[in-house]
Amino acid sequence: MREDMTSFIERLPIVEQRFGVSLAGLYAYGDGEYIYVNGELRSERTLDADLEVVANLYDAGGRMLGAMEHVVSADNFIGFDSFSMLQDLDEDQPHVTRILLFVKKF
């Protein structure tokens, strides 16, 4: 059974601003075992360095249950990059209540 978890996504706009990028088209869902996070990294300028899109997965108690990463190469960046990340959480998937999505230098 697919559960839409998009409302669990939290972004850090100040970090996106720092790198001159934005995250868009975001969609997250769980299927009882895996968590999927899809979206795009967009920018109107070239990237100064390779970036990593990170999704940290938390439960209601604030415990981090897992993390996913997607690397965006500055050399190959054309103004946007799409990502589709997944994490196998086994029985912990139903406990995810927060997905913190941010970018950092790779």
N, C-alpha and C positions, 0 to 999 in steps of 0.2 A: 504494500500500500504506500503510495507516494504522499508525503506530507510537505506542503509548501512552508518553508522556513524563512522566506525572504524578509518577513517582518522582524526576524531576530538579528538582522545585519545592522551593525553600527560601524560608521566610518569615522575617520579622523581628518576632517576637512583642512585643518591647519597643517597637517603633514602633507596632504596632497598639494596644498598651496606652495609649500616650501620647495617641492620638486617640480612645480609647474604642470601638474597632471591632474586628472579627475577620473574617478571610477564611475562607470555608467552601465546601464542595461543589466543591473544586478539581479540575480535569481538564485535562491538557495532552496534545496529540498533534501529530504531524507527518505530512504526506502526501507527503514527498519534495521539496516546494518551500516550502510554508507551515508555520508553527508556529501552533497555536491554543491559547489559554489561556482557560478558562471558569471561572466561579465566582460567588460572592456576597460582597458586603460587608454585614456585619450589625452592628447596634448597638442597645442597649436605650435609648438616649437620642438626642436630636436632635444634629445636627452643628453645631459652632460655625462652621465654614467649609466651602467647597467642597473636596472631596478628589479626589485623582487616584490611581487604582490603576495601578502601573507594573510591567511585567515586563521585566527585562533578560535577554538571552540571551547565554550565554557558551560558549566551546569549552573543551576540556580544558586549554589553555594559559592560561586566564583572560582571553582576549581577548573583549571584548564585540562580538557579531556583529550585534546589533540591539536595539531596545526597542519596547515597545508601551505605550499609555496609554489609560485610560478615566476620564473625569471624572464625579464624583458631585456633583450639585448639592445643597447644604445645604437650599435652599428646597423642593425636591421630594422629599427623603429621607423615607421612611416606615418606617424601621427596617431595611430591607434594600434592596439594589440588585443586580441581576444584571449580569454583564458577559461579553462574548465578544469577545476580541481576537485579531487575526491579524497575522502579519508574513510578508512574502514574502522568503525568504532565498535563493532560487534554489538553487545547488549547495551552499551552506553549511548547509542544514537538517540533513543527517546529522551535522554536526560539533557540534551543540548537545549539551552534557552537563550544563548547569546553567541553571535558570531562577530568578532571584531576583525574588520577588514581594513588593512592599511598597506602603505608602500614604504620600502626602505631601500637604501643603497645596497647593492649586491656585492 
